[in-house]
Structures are given as C-alpha cells and as structure tokens.
C-alpha cells in the first residue's frame, strides 16, 4: 500500500465516526470568512462552486443560495452523507456531493467558477499537487479561496503547533506558514489577490472531543502545553484548561 493510500485510510477513519460532530461544531459553523466568501458571489447567480474538502458542508450551505450549483467534495463518504442529509433538512436543492481526494479530482478542466476550501488543506497529502488541481478545474479568471490554520513561521512555534495537532488528530499533515502558502499557490499557477490573518480561539474539551482523541494523546497535549516556555504559552494564549488561540489565513487567488 502506498503512503498516499495509507493516509487516505487514516483520514477516512478519523472523520467517519465524527462526521455529525462537525455539523454542530461552533468553530466550523461560524466565522467572519463566510461573509468574505459570500461577497465574492455577489451577482454570480449562474456560478458553479466547488467546496473542496467540504467536511460537514458549512461553506456549501452558506453560499448555495447565491449560486446555481455547489459541489461538496470530500475524502470522507460519511462526511458527504451528513452534508446530503443536512441539505435535505434545510431544503437546499442545489448542493450535490462527490467523493475523492484533493490531489485527484474527477472533474473536467475549467469546470468551476469558484473553488472554496476551509479548514481542509492541512489534511492534504500533497498541497502542491492539490493546488495544481484547483487551477485545472477553475475557469480562466476563476477565483479560489483558502482558509486554514496558519503556522506562525517561527521554528519554535511551528514545532509546538504541529505536535499538538498530530497528537489530537493523526490525519493531520501540516499547517503551512504564510510564506509557504504564497510560494505554493504561485507555483501552482494561481495569482494571489489578497491574504488576511485572523485569530481563532479553540476551547480545549470540544476540540479533542470532536476528534475523539484518545486519553493518552490528550494527556500528552496537556503535558506539552504545560512544559513549554512562556513565549509559546503567551503566543498561543494557552489557558489553564488547555484552551488556546491560533492564527488563520484567508487567501484569495485567481486563475
């Protein structure tokens, strides 16, 4: 079995049983970036949108009323089942679901006017390949938006962030720095239009419960938090209960 296939199995295992929890997650259901995505769609009533790595479908549900069609695309079939059921419950008829990986999309060249991806890229096995696929499926002049947890860039802060992320969720691959995002997006042939940095607060208990993180891993996270120097605890605003804050990038690009 290839490393990519093995990673696919990990992702499917991690998110299958937790799919419903992501639909009700406040972190995933709320965010100022939704308004930014909706603003891109003003006057785009005939547009087709790809929600790449859709998870429980929050992006799909926010933008569906503004466009002709949304394709919710994810590696986890269980997540897609949650999206399909929620779309019926919410009487949203223009959201369809497709299963697959970001690095190998089953779509034609230039099929979409917009590709939006929120809190998914850190699970992709190869960011560069996935970004080239984004460019391929976008129409000329099409817009891509990426929202994800951002590595601070500092080696110390980066090491800490990647450590707690993978302890909490073994399907985690990497959070990228702003410089890495800019380079990879440009190398994929997309033109960066804007970047914005946000701050995201994560409540510890719901953060680990959402992934059903094993107790041994939770203990390791808490021990790591308490063992780090003040500069790490201050930067991530680590509270006594383990809750913390992290950076988020909102990157807009065009083909």
DOMI-572107 format. One record per residue (C-alpha): residue number from 0; residue in three letters; chain; x, z, y. Coordinates in nm, 4 decimals. Layout:
BEGIN
{seq: NUM&type: ala&mol: A&X: X&Z: Z&Y: Y}
...
This chain:
BEGIN
{seq: 0&type: unk&mol: A&X: 0.0000&Z: 0.0000&Y: 0.0000}
{seq: 1&type: unk&mol: A&X: 0.1320&Z: -0.0932&Y: 0.3442}
{seq: 2&type: unk&mol: A&X: 0.1800&Z: 0.1657&Y: 0.6172}
{seq: 3&type: unk&mol: A&X: -0.0978&Z: -0.0012&Y: 0.8178}
{seq: 4&type: unk&mol: A&X: -0.3391&Z: 0.0247&Y: 0.5251}
{seq: 5&type: unk&mol: A&X: -0.2442&Z: 0.3881&Y: 0.4750}
{seq: 6&type: unk&mol: A&X: -0.3065&Z: 0.4625&Y: 0.8427}
{seq: 7&type: unk&mol: A&X: -0.6443&Z: 0.2894&Y: 0.8193}
{seq: 8&type: unk&mol: A&X: -0.7395&Z: 0.5239&Y: 0.5354}
{seq: 9&type: unk&mol: A&X: -0.6344&Z: 0.8271&Y: 0.7403}
{seq: 10&type: unk&mol: A&X: -0.8421&Z: 0.7140&Y: 1.0385}
{seq: 11&type: unk&mol: A&X: -1.1473&Z: 0.6493&Y: 0.8230}
{seq: 12&type: unk&mol: A&X: -1.1107&Z: 0.9860&Y: 0.6506}
{seq: 13&type: unk&mol: A&X: -1.0607&Z: 1.1751&Y: 0.9762}
{seq: 14&type: unk&mol: A&X: -1.3544&Z: 1.0236&Y: 1.1615}
{seq: 15&type: unk&mol: A&X: -1.6040&Z: 0.9587&Y: 0.8834}
{seq: 16&type: unk&mol: A&X: -1.7417&Z: 1.3089&Y: 0.8432}
{seq: 17&type: unk&mol: A&X: -1.7030&Z: 1.3884&Y: 1.2140}
{seq: 18&type: unk&mol: A&X: -1.8895&Z: 1.0847&Y: 1.3469}
{seq: 19&type: unk&mol: A&X: -2.2047&Z: 1.2699&Y: 1.4526}
{seq: 20&type: unk&mol: A&X: -1.9991&Z: 1.5350&Y: 1.6343}
{seq: 21&type: unk&mol: A&X: -1.8559&Z: 1.2697&Y: 1.8652}
{seq: 22&type: unk&mol: A&X: -2.2020&Z: 1.1535&Y: 1.9704}
{seq: 23&type: unk&mol: A&X: -2.2846&Z: 1.5020&Y: 2.1014}
{seq: 24&type: unk&mol: A&X: -1.9351&Z: 1.5779&Y: 2.2379}
{seq: 25&type: unk&mol: A&X: -1.9485&Z: 1.6526&Y: 2.6121}
{seq: 26&type: unk&mol: A&X: -1.5888&Z: 1.5302&Y: 2.6540}
{seq: 27&type: unk&mol: A&X: -1.6834&Z: 1.1889&Y: 2.5174}
{seq: 28&type: unk&mol: A&X: -2.0321&Z: 1.1660&Y: 2.6684}
{seq: 29&type: unk&mol: A&X: -1.9227&Z: 1.2474&Y: 3.0255}
{seq: 30&type: unk&mol: A&X: -1.6554&Z: 1.1141&Y: 3.2590}
{seq: 31&type: unk&mol: A&X: -1.6123&Z: 0.9625&Y: 3.6051}
{seq: 32&type: unk&mol: A&X: -1.4687&Z: 0.6496&Y: 3.4441}
{seq: 33&type: unk&mol: A&X: -1.8159&Z: 0.5421&Y: 3.3291}
{seq: 34&type: unk&mol: A&X: -1.9088&Z: 0.4686&Y: 3.6901}
{seq: 35&type: unk&mol: A&X: -1.5927&Z: 0.2579&Y: 3.7263}
{seq: 36&type: unk&mol: A&X: -1.6834&Z: 0.0535&Y: 3.4192}
{seq: 37&type: unk&mol: A&X: -2.0411&Z: 0.0096&Y: 3.5356}
{seq: 38&type: unk&mol: A&X: -1.9191&Z: -0.1065&Y: 3.8787}
{seq: 39&type: unk&mol: A&X: -1.7252&Z: -0.3869&Y: 3.7093}
{seq: 40&type: unk&mol: A&X: -2.0511&Z: -0.5163&Y: 3.5649}
{seq: 41&type: unk&mol: A&X: -2.2468&Z: -0.5471&Y: 3.8887}
{seq: 42&type: unk&mol: A&X: -2.4094&Z: -0.8896&Y: 3.8913}
{seq: 43&type: unk&mol: A&X: -2.2851&Z: -0.9637&Y: 3.5367}
{seq: 44&type: unk&mol: A&X: -2.6198&Z: -0.9709&Y: 3.3610}
{seq: 45&type: unk&mol: A&X: -2.5154&Z: -1.2568&Y: 3.1287}
{seq: 46&type: unk&mol: A&X: -2.1861&Z: -1.0970&Y: 3.0231}
{seq: 47&type: unk&mol: A&X: -2.0743&Z: -1.0119&Y: 2.6699}
{seq: 48&type: unk&mol: A&X: -1.8813&Z: -0.6860&Y: 2.6413}
{seq: 49&type: unk&mol: A&X: -1.6591&Z: -0.5635&Y: 2.3593}
{seq: 50&type: unk&mol: A&X: -1.6453&Z: -0.1841&Y: 2.3231}
{seq: 51&type: unk&mol: A&X: -1.3122&Z: -0.1639&Y: 2.1423}
{seq: 52&type: unk&mol: A&X: -1.2673&Z: 0.1470&Y: 1.9300}
{seq: 53&type: unk&mol: A&X: -1.6191&Z: 0.2457&Y: 2.0263}
{seq: 54&type: unk&mol: A&X: -1.6339&Z: 0.5801&Y: 1.8465}
{seq: 55&type: unk&mol: A&X: -1.9864&Z: 0.7160&Y: 1.8872}
{seq: 56&type: unk&mol: A&X: -2.0749&Z: 0.4407&Y: 2.1347}
{seq: 57&type: unk&mol: A&X: -2.0759&Z: 0.6187&Y: 2.4701}
{seq: 58&type: unk&mol: A&X: -1.9291&Z: 0.3197&Y: 2.6559}
{seq: 59&type: unk&mol: A&X: -2.1737&Z: 0.0856&Y: 2.4841}
{seq: 60&type: unk&mol: A&X: -2.4739&Z: 0.2929&Y: 2.5872}
{seq: 61&type: unk&mol: A&X: -2.3568&Z: 0.3271&Y: 2.9485}
{seq: 62&type: unk&mol: A&X: -2.3023&Z: -0.0466&Y: 3.0021}
{seq: 63&type: unk&mol: A&X: -2.5680&Z: -0.2049&Y: 2.7792}
{seq: 64&type: unk&mol: A&X: -2.8443&Z: -0.2018&Y: 3.0453}
{seq: 65&type: unk&mol: A&X: -2.6221&Z: -0.4080&Y: 3.2783}
{seq: 66&type: unk&mol: A&X: -2.5225&Z: -0.6960&Y: 3.0486}
{seq: 67&type: unk&mol: A&X: -2.6563&Z: -0.9443&Y: 2.7954}
{seq: 68&type: unk&mol: A&X: -2.4785&Z: -0.8075&Y: 2.4881}
{seq: 69&type: unk&mol: A&X: -2.2403&Z: -0.5312&Y: 2.3801}
{seq: 70&type: unk&mol: A&X: -2.0447&Z: -0.5434&Y: 2.0547}
{seq: 71&type: unk&mol: A&X: -1.9447&Z: -0.1947&Y: 1.9412}
{seq: 72&type: unk&mol: A&X: -1.6298&Z: -0.2359&Y: 1.7314}
{seq: 73&type: unk&mol: A&X: -1.4561&Z: 0.0385&Y: 1.5337}
{seq: 74&type: unk&mol: A&X: -1.2435&Z: 0.1002&Y: 1.2270}
{seq: 75&type: unk&mol: A&X: -1.4823&Z: 0.3705&Y: 1.1012}
{seq: 76&type: unk&mol: A&X: -1.8032&Z: 0.2412&Y: 0.9462}
{seq: 77&type: unk&mol: A&X: -1.9509&Z: 0.5906&Y: 0.9685}
{seq: 78&type: unk&mol: A&X: -1.8994&Z: 0.5846&Y: 1.3456}
{seq: 79&type: unk&mol: A&X: -2.0716&Z: 0.2471&Y: 1.3627}
{seq: 80&type: unk&mol: A&X: -2.3645&Z: 0.3840&Y: 1.1617}
{seq: 81&type: unk&mol: A&X: -2.4012&Z: 0.6606&Y: 1.4224}
{seq: 82&type: unk&mol: A&X: -2.3925&Z: 0.4003&Y: 1.7015}
{seq: 83&type: unk&mol: A&X: -2.6557&Z: 0.1824&Y: 1.5334}
{seq: 84&type: unk&mol: A&X: -2.8886&Z: 0.4774&Y: 1.4752}
{seq: 85&type: unk&mol: A&X: -2.8421&Z: 0.6090&Y: 1.8302}
{seq: 86&type: unk&mol: A&X: -2.9133&Z: 0.2646&Y: 1.9769}
{seq: 87&type: unk&mol: A&X: -3.2460&Z: 0.2592&Y: 1.7915}
{seq: 88&type: unk&mol: A&X: -3.3276&Z: 0.6130&Y: 1.9048}
{seq: 89&type: unk&mol: A&X: -3.2528&Z: 0.5184&Y: 2.2666}
{seq: 90&type: unk&mol: A&X: -3.4412&Z: 0.1880&Y: 2.2438}
{seq: 91&type: unk&mol: A&X: -3.1287&Z: -0.0135&Y: 2.3280}
{seq: 92&type: unk&mol: A&X: -3.1655&Z: -0.3537&Y: 2.1672}
{seq: 93&type: unk&mol: A&X: -2.8562&Z: -0.5411&Y: 2.2845}
{seq: 94&type: unk&mol: A&X: -2.5865&Z: -0.3371&Y: 2.1057}
{seq: 95&type: unk&mol: A&X: -2.4542&Z: -0.4691&Y: 1.7741}
{seq: 96&type: unk&mol: A&X: -2.1813&Z: -0.3201&Y: 1.5539}
{seq: 97&type: unk&mol: A&X: -1.8791&Z: -0.4780&Y: 1.3846}
{seq: 98&type: unk&mol: A&X: -1.6233&Z: -0.3039&Y: 1.1641}
{seq: 99&type: unk&mol: A&X: -1.2497&Z: -0.3702&Y: 1.1903}
{seq: 100&type: unk&mol: A&X: -0.9091&Z: -0.2856&Y: 1.3341}
{seq: 101&type: unk&mol: A&X: -0.7924&Z: -0.3384&Y: 1.6906}
{seq: 102&type: unk&mol: A&X: -0.4932&Z: -0.5347&Y: 1.5643}
{seq: 103&type: unk&mol: A&X: -0.7032&Z: -0.7866&Y: 1.3674}
{seq: 104&type: unk&mol: A&X: -1.0285&Z: -0.8673&Y: 1.5449}
{seq: 105&type: unk&mol: A&X: -1.2760&Z: -1.1022&Y: 1.3729}
{seq: 106&type: unk&mol: A&X: -1.3759&Z: -1.2693&Y: 1.6995}
{seq: 107&type: unk&mol: A&X: -1.3184&Z: -1.6160&Y: 1.8412}
{seq: 108&type: unk&mol: A&X: -1.0778&Z: -1.6868&Y: 2.1254}
{seq: 109&type: unk&mol: A&X: -1.2339&Z: -1.6216&Y: 2.4659}
{seq: 110&type: unk&mol: A&X: -1.5496&Z: -1.4696&Y: 2.3203}
{seq: 111&type: unk&mol: A&X: -1.5912&Z: -1.1817&Y: 2.5689}
{seq: 112&type: unk&mol: A&X: -1.6157&Z: -1.1429&Y: 2.9449}
{seq: 113&type: unk&mol: A&X: -1.5084&Z: -0.7777&Y: 2.9281}
{seq: 114&type: unk&mol: A&X: -1.3192&Z: -0.5573&Y: 2.6835}
{seq: 115&type: unk&mol: A&X: -1.3519&Z: -0.1833&Y: 2.7412}
{seq: 116&type: unk&mol: A&X: -1.1637&Z: 0.0748&Y: 2.5367}
{seq: 117&type: unk&mol: A&X: -1.1956&Z: 0.4509&Y: 2.5890}
{seq: 118&type: unk&mol: A&X: -1.0007&Z: 0.7212&Y: 2.4029}
{seq: 119&type: unk&mol: A&X: -0.9108&Z: 0.4847&Y: 2.1194}
{seq: 120&type: unk&mol: A&X: -0.5656&Z: 0.3352&Y: 2.1845}
{seq: 121&type: unk&mol: A&X: -0.3760&Z: 0.6443&Y: 2.0691}
{seq: 122&type: unk&mol: A&X: -0.5102&Z: 0.5746&Y: 1.7180}
{seq: 123&type: unk&mol: A&X: -0.3959&Z: 0.2123&Y: 1.7025}
{seq: 124&type: unk&mol: A&X: -0.1090&Z: 0.1466&Y: 1.4634}
{seq: 125&type: unk&mol: A&X: 0.0451&Z: -0.1159&Y: 1.6962}
{seq: 126&type: unk&mol: A&X: -0.0508&Z: -0.1076&Y: 2.0648}
{seq: 127&type: unk&mol: A&X: 0.1263&Z: -0.4336&Y: 2.1491}
{seq: 128&type: unk&mol: A&X: -0.0479&Z: -0.6328&Y: 1.8774}
{seq: 129&type: unk&mol: A&X: -0.3851&Z: -0.4872&Y: 1.9750}
{seq: 130&type: unk&mol: A&X: -0.3323&Z: -0.5752&Y: 2.3415}
{seq: 131&type: unk&mol: A&X: -0.2467&Z: -0.9333&Y: 2.2488}
{seq: 132&type: unk&mol: A&X: -0.5718&Z: -0.9451&Y: 2.0533}
{seq: 133&type: unk&mol: A&X: -0.7542&Z: -0.8166&Y: 2.3617}
{seq: 134&type: unk&mol: A&X: -0.6087&Z: -1.1033&Y: 2.5631}
{seq: 135&type: unk&mol: A&X: -0.7030&Z: -1.3536&Y: 2.2932}
{seq: 136&type: unk&mol: A&X: -1.0697&Z: -1.2553&Y: 2.2755}
{seq: 137&type: unk&mol: A&X: -1.1089&Z: -1.2373&Y: 2.6551}
{seq: 138&type: unk&mol: A&X: -1.2241&Z: -1.5393&Y: 2.8527}
{seq: 139&type: unk&mol: A&X: -0.9855&Z: -1.6648&Y: 3.1230}
{seq: 140&type: unk&mol: A&X: -1.0463&Z: -1.4357&Y: 3.4175}
{seq: 141&type: unk&mol: A&X: -1.1964&Z: -1.1724&Y: 3.1895}
{seq: 142&type: unk&mol: A&X: -1.1439&Z: -0.8027&Y: 3.2561}
{seq: 143&type: unk&mol: A&X: -1.0045&Z: -0.5341&Y: 3.0268}
{seq: 144&type: unk&mol: A&X: -1.0246&Z: -0.1598&Y: 3.0930}
{seq: 145&type: unk&mol: A&X: -0.8356&Z: 0.1075&Y: 2.9016}
{seq: 146&type: unk&mol: A&X: -0.8995&Z: 0.4815&Y: 2.9266}
{seq: 147&type: unk&mol: A&X: -0.6797&Z: 0.7177&Y: 2.7260}
{seq: 148&type: unk&mol: A&X: -0.4904&Z: 1.0438&Y: 2.7309}
{seq: 149&type: unk&mol: A&X: -0.1634&Z: 0.9824&Y: 2.9126}
{seq: 150&type: unk&mol: A&X: 0.1813&Z: 1.1040&Y: 2.8168}
{seq: 151&type: unk&mol: A&X: 0.3427&Z: 1.2699&Y: 3.1214}
{seq: 152&type: unk&mol: A&X: 0.6623&Z: 1.0739&Y: 3.0555}
{seq: 153&type: unk&mol: A&X: 0.8866&Z: 1.3800&Y: 3.0624}
{seq: 154&type: unk&mol: A&X: 1.0568&Z: 1.4157&Y: 2.7202}
{seq: 155&type: unk&mol: A&X: 0.9726&Z: 1.7870&Y: 2.7018}
{seq: 156&type: unk&mol: A&X: 0.6067&Z: 1.7440&Y: 2.7930}
{seq: 157&type: unk&mol: A&X: 0.5764&Z: 1.4368&Y: 2.5721}
{seq: 158&type: unk&mol: A&X: 0.7181&Z: 1.6157&Y: 2.2666}
{seq: 159&type: unk&mol: A&X: 0.4740&Z: 1.9017&Y: 2.3141}
{seq: 160&type: unk&mol: A&X: 0.1732&Z: 1.6718&Y: 2.3658}
{seq: 161&type: unk&mol: A&X: 0.2419&Z: 1.4523&Y: 2.0619}
{seq: 162&type: unk&mol: A&X: 0.2989&Z: 1.7635&Y: 1.8481}
{seq: 163&type: unk&mol: A&X: -0.0319&Z: 1.9319&Y: 1.9254}
{seq: 164&type: unk&mol: A&X: -0.2164&Z: 1.6006&Y: 1.8999}
{seq: 165&type: unk&mol: A&X: -0.0949&Z: 1.5232&Y: 1.5477}
{seq: 166&type: unk&mol: A&X: -0.1425&Z: 1.8846&Y: 1.4329}
{seq: 167&type: unk&mol: A&X: -0.5021&Z: 1.8623&Y: 1.5447}
{seq: 168&type: unk&mol: A&X: -0.5621&Z: 1.5076&Y: 1.4111}
{seq: 169&type: unk&mol: A&X: -0.3378&Z: 1.3375&Y: 1.1566}
{seq: 170&type: unk&mol: A&X: -0.4716&Z: 0.9935&Y: 1.2557}
{seq: 171&type: unk&mol: A&X: -0.3044&Z: 1.0326&Y: 1.5967}
{seq: 172&type: unk&mol: A&X: -0.0291&Z: 0.7751&Y: 1.6569}
{seq: 173&type: unk&mol: A&X: 0.0891&Z: 0.8211&Y: 2.0177}
{seq: 174&type: unk&mol: A&X: -0.0165&Z: 0.8889&Y: 2.3735}
{seq: 175&type: unk&mol: A&X: 0.1710&Z: 0.6451&Y: 2.5976}
{seq: 176&type: unk&mol: A&X: 0.3220&Z: 0.7028&Y: 2.9397}
{seq: 177&type: unk&mol: A&X: 0.2122&Z: 0.5032&Y: 3.2445}
{seq: 178&type: unk&mol: A&X: 0.5353&Z: 0.3030&Y: 3.2276}
{seq: 179&type: unk&mol: A&X: 0.4760&Z: 0.2207&Y: 2.8609}
{seq: 180&type: unk&mol: A&X: 0.1192&Z: 0.1119&Y: 2.9329}
{seq: 181&type: unk&mol: A&X: 0.2261&Z: -0.1143&Y: 3.2183}
{seq: 182&type: unk&mol: A&X: 0.5015&Z: -0.2754&Y: 3.0115}
{seq: 183&type: unk&mol: A&X: 0.2888&Z: -0.3308&Y: 2.7008}
{seq: 184&type: unk&mol: A&X: -0.0071&Z: -0.4693&Y: 2.8951}
{seq: 185&type: unk&mol: A&X: 0.2173&Z: -0.7098&Y: 3.0866}
{seq: 186&type: unk&mol: A&X: 0.3998&Z: -0.8201&Y: 2.7715}
{seq: 187&type: unk&mol: A&X: 0.0616&Z: -0.8959&Y: 2.6125}
{seq: 188&type: unk&mol: A&X: -0.0059&Z: -1.1468&Y: 2.8904}
{seq: 189&type: unk&mol: A&X: -0.2569&Z: -0.9416&Y: 3.0878}
{seq: 190&type: unk&mol: A&X: -0.2247&Z: -0.8814&Y: 3.4610}
{seq: 191&type: unk&mol: A&X: -0.2537&Z: -0.5187&Y: 3.5662}
{seq: 192&type: unk&mol: A&X: -0.5011&Z: -0.4880&Y: 3.8515}
{seq: 193&type: unk&mol: A&X: -0.5062&Z: -0.1109&Y: 3.9032}
{seq: 194&type: unk&mol: A&X: -0.4229&Z: 0.2233&Y: 3.7471}
{seq: 195&type: unk&mol: A&X: -0.5798&Z: 0.5587&Y: 3.8158}
{seq: 196&type: unk&mol: A&X: -0.4832&Z: 0.9025&Y: 3.6863}
{seq: 197&type: unk&mol: A&X: -0.7436&Z: 1.1665&Y: 3.6053}
{seq: 198&type: unk&mol: A&X: -0.7272&Z: 1.5190&Y: 3.4705}
{seq: 199&type: unk&mol: A&X: -0.9215&Z: 1.6169&Y: 3.1591}
{seq: 200&type: unk&mol: A&X: -0.9967&Z: 1.9766&Y: 3.0565}
{seq: 201&type: unk&mol: A&X: -1.0298&Z: 2.0375&Y: 2.6827}
{seq: 202&type: unk&mol: A&X: -1.1996&Z: 2.3513&Y: 2.5524}
{seq: 203&type: unk&mol: A&X: -0.9940&Z: 2.4595&Y: 2.2519}
{seq: 204&type: unk&mol: A&X: -1.2620&Z: 2.5589&Y: 1.9997}
{seq: 205&type: unk&mol: A&X: -1.4730&Z: 2.2440&Y: 2.0349}
{seq: 206&type: unk&mol: A&X: -1.1529&Z: 2.0335&Y: 2.0461}
{seq: 207&type: unk&mol: A&X: -1.0432&Z: 2.1479&Y: 1.6987}
{seq: 208&type: unk&mol: A&X: -1.3936&Z: 2.1847&Y: 1.5545}
{seq: 209&type: unk&mol: A&X: -1.4707&Z: 1.8217&Y: 1.6404}
{seq: 210&type: unk&mol: A&X: -1.1936&Z: 1.7094&Y: 1.4025}
{seq: 211&type: unk&mol: A&X: -1.2446&Z: 1.9934&Y: 1.1544}
{seq: 212&type: unk&mol: A&X: -0.8774&Z: 2.0761&Y: 1.1965}
{seq: 213&type: unk&mol: A&X: -0.7593&Z: 2.2953&Y: 0.9045}
{seq: 214&type: unk&mol: A&X: -0.6910&Z: 2.6593&Y: 0.9884}
{seq: 215&type: unk&mol: A&X: -0.3205&Z: 2.6264&Y: 0.9092}
{seq: 216&type: unk&mol: A&X: -0.2928&Z: 2.3484&Y: 1.1672}
{seq: 217&type: unk&mol: A&X: -0.4926&Z: 2.5462&Y: 1.4223}
{seq: 218&type: unk&mol: A&X: -0.2576&Z: 2.8382&Y: 1.3756}
{seq: 219&type: unk&mol: A&X: 0.0402&Z: 2.6069&Y: 1.4277}
{seq: 220&type: unk&mol: A&X: -0.1108&Z: 2.4722&Y: 1.7508}
{seq: 221&type: unk&mol: A&X: -0.1703&Z: 2.8208&Y: 1.8884}
{seq: 222&type: unk&mol: A&X: 0.1789&Z: 2.9340&Y: 1.7868}
{seq: 223&type: unk&mol: A&X: 0.3323&Z: 2.6295&Y: 1.9551}
{seq: 224&type: unk&mol: A&X: 0.1314&Z: 2.6877&Y: 2.2721}
{seq: 225&type: unk&mol: A&X: 0.2467&Z: 3.0476&Y: 2.2909}
{seq: 226&type: unk&mol: A&X: 0.6093&Z: 2.9644&Y: 2.2110}
{seq: 227&type: unk&mol: A&X: 0.6626&Z: 2.7004&Y: 2.4800}
{seq: 228&type: unk&mol: A&X: 0.8259&Z: 2.7753&Y: 2.8138}
{seq: 229&type: unk&mol: A&X: 0.6349&Z: 2.8368&Y: 3.1332}
{seq: 230&type: unk&mol: A&X: 0.6881&Z: 2.4805&Y: 3.2554}
{seq: 231&type: unk&mol: A&X: 0.4873&Z: 2.3430&Y: 2.9597}
{seq: 232&type: unk&mol: A&X: 0.2176&Z: 2.6101&Y: 2.9810}
{seq: 233&type: unk&mol: A&X: 0.1840&Z: 2.5520&Y: 3.3549}
{seq: 234&type: unk&mol: A&X: 0.1747&Z: 2.1718&Y: 3.3340}
{seq: 235&type: unk&mol: A&X: -0.0929&Z: 2.1657&Y: 3.0646}
{seq: 236&type: unk&mol: A&X: -0.2719&Z: 2.4655&Y: 3.2164}
{seq: 237&type: unk&mol: A&X: -0.2867&Z: 2.6395&Y: 2.8788}
{seq: 238&type: unk&mol: A&X: -0.5374&Z: 2.9255&Y: 2.8826}
{seq: 239&type: unk&mol: A&X: -0.5278&Z: 3.2416&Y: 2.6742}
{seq: 240&type: unk&mol: A&X: -0.7897&Z: 3.0961&Y: 2.4382}
{seq: 241&type: unk&mol: A&X: -0.5912&Z: 2.7740&Y: 2.3827}
{seq: 242&type: unk&mol: A&X: -0.7957&Z: 2.5541&Y: 2.6154}
{seq: 243&type: unk&mol: A&X: -0.5832&Z: 2.3195&Y: 2.8249}
{seq: 244&type: unk&mol: A&X: -0.5793&Z: 2.0191&Y: 3.0566}
{seq: 245&type: unk&mol: A&X: -0.4097&Z: 1.6845&Y: 3.0170}
{seq: 246&type: unk&mol: A&X: -0.3655&Z: 1.3589&Y: 3.2063}
{seq: 247&type: unk&mol: A&X: -0.5816&Z: 1.0499&Y: 3.1504}
{seq: 248&type: unk&mol: A&X: -0.5047&Z: 0.6922&Y: 3.2594}
{seq: 249&type: unk&mol: A&X: -0.7689&Z: 0.4407&Y: 3.3647}
{seq: 250&type: unk&mol: A&X: -0.6033&Z: 0.0974&Y: 3.3634}
{seq: 251&type: unk&mol: A&X: -0.7786&Z: -0.2213&Y: 3.4709}
{seq: 252&type: unk&mol: A&X: -0.6307&Z: -0.5607&Y: 3.3788}
{seq: 253&type: unk&mol: A&X: -0.7314&Z: -0.9257&Y: 3.3841}
{seq: 254&type: unk&mol: A&X: -0.6539&Z: -1.2261&Y: 3.1710}
